[in-house]
Protein backbone atom coordinates (compact mmCIF):
# COMPACT_ATOMS: atom_id res chain seq x y z
CA UNK A 1 0.00 0.00 0.00
CA UNK A 2 2.85 2.39 0.80
CA UNK A 3 4.45 1.83 -2.60
CA UNK A 4 1.20 2.79 -4.33
CA UNK A 5 1.01 6.00 -2.28
CA UNK A 6 4.60 6.87 -3.21
CA UNK A 7 3.68 6.83 -6.91
CA UNK A 8 0.89 9.36 -6.42
CA UNK A 9 2.55 11.53 -3.78
CA UNK A 10 2.77 15.17 -4.80
CA UNK A 11 5.60 17.00 -3.10
CA UNK A 12 4.67 20.00 -1.04
CA UNK A 13 6.38 23.32 -1.68
CA UNK A 14 8.21 22.89 1.64
CA UNK A 15 9.62 19.51 0.52
CA UNK A 16 10.68 20.96 -2.82
CA UNK A 17 12.35 23.88 -1.08
CA UNK A 18 14.24 21.55 1.26
CA UNK A 19 15.48 19.45 -1.67
CA UNK A 20 16.62 22.56 -3.52
CA UNK A 21 18.42 23.91 -0.45
CA UNK A 22 20.14 20.56 0.02
CA UNK A 23 21.27 20.54 -3.61
CA UNK A 24 22.60 24.10 -3.34
CA UNK A 25 24.53 23.26 -0.15
CA UNK A 26 25.99 20.16 -1.79
CA UNK A 27 27.07 22.10 -4.89
CA UNK A 28 28.56 24.87 -2.75
CA UNK A 29 30.60 22.40 -0.69
CA UNK A 30 31.82 20.77 -3.89
CA UNK A 31 32.91 24.14 -5.29
CA UNK A 32 34.68 25.02 -2.04
CA UNK A 33 36.54 21.70 -2.12
CA UNK A 34 37.59 22.33 -5.71
CA UNK A 35 38.74 25.86 -4.85
CA UNK A 36 40.76 24.57 -1.90
CA UNK A 37 42.30 21.84 -4.05
CA UNK A 38 43.33 24.38 -6.69
CA UNK A 39 44.77 26.73 -4.06
CA UNK A 40 46.80 23.88 -2.57
CA UNK A 41 48.06 22.89 -6.01
CA UNK A 42 49.03 26.50 -6.74
CA UNK A 43 50.94 26.72 -3.46
CA UNK A 44 52.75 23.43 -4.16
CA UNK A 45 53.71 24.64 -7.63
CA UNK A 46 54.99 27.95 -6.30
CA UNK A 47 57.06 26.18 -3.66
CA UNK A 48 58.49 23.82 -6.26
CA UNK A 49 59.44 26.74 -8.49
CA UNK A 50 61.12 28.49 -5.57
CA UNK A 51 63.10 25.34 -4.74
CA UNK A 52 64.25 24.91 -8.32
CA UNK A 53 65.14 28.59 -8.63
CA UNK A 54 67.13 28.45 -5.39
CA UNK A 55 69.12 25.49 -6.72
CA UNK A 56 69.73 27.34 -9.95
CA UNK A 57 68.24 24.59 -12.11
CA UNK A 58 67.02 26.69 -15.02
CA UNK A 59 66.41 23.70 -17.32
CA UNK A 60 64.08 21.98 -14.86
CA UNK A 61 62.44 25.27 -14.01
CA UNK A 62 61.59 26.02 -17.64
CA UNK A 63 60.31 22.45 -18.19
CA UNK A 64 58.21 22.62 -15.04
CA UNK A 65 56.74 25.94 -16.15
CA UNK A 66 56.03 24.54 -19.63
CA UNK A 67 54.17 21.53 -18.21
CA UNK A 68 52.08 23.75 -15.95
CA UNK A 69 51.04 25.87 -18.91
CA UNK A 70 49.91 22.77 -20.78
CA UNK A 71 47.60 21.75 -17.93
N, C-alpha and C positions, 0 to 999 in steps of 0.2 A: 504494500500500500504506500509506503514511504517513497519508493522509487517512482511510482506513478505521480505523486505529488511533486516530486522534483522536476519532472518534465513540464509541468504546467505552472511552476512557481515563477511569478513575476517579481523581479528584484525591486525593492523599494528605493526611492531616491537616496535614502541614508546608506543603504548597502552599496549602491553604485558609487556614492561619494567616498566611502571607506575604501573600496577597491581602487579607485583612482588615486587617493592619497597614498595608499600602500605602493602602488606602481611608481608614483612620483618619488617617494622616499627611496625605493629600491634603485631607481635610475640615478638619483642624486648621489647615493653611496657609491654606485659603480663609477660615476664620473669623478668623484673625489679620490677613489682608489687609483684610477687611471692617472689623474693629475699627480698624485703622490709618487706613483711609479715613474712617471716621466721626470719629475723633479729629482728623484733619487738617481736616475740614469744620467741626467745632466750633471749632477754633482760628481758622480763617479768618473764621467768623461773629463770634466774639468780637472779633477785630481790626477787622472792619468796623464793628461797633457802637461800639467805642472811637473810631474815626476820626470817625464821624458825630456822636458825642456831643461830641468835642473841637471840632468845627466849629460845634456848636450847631444842627444841622439836626434839629429835633424831628419835623418832618413825615416826612422820609425814615426816621428812626429808627423811628417807630411803624409805618410801612409795611413796613419791613424785618422788624421783629419779627412783624408780622401774617403775612407770607408764610412765615416760618420756622415759625410755629405750624401753618399749613396743611399743611406737608410732613409 
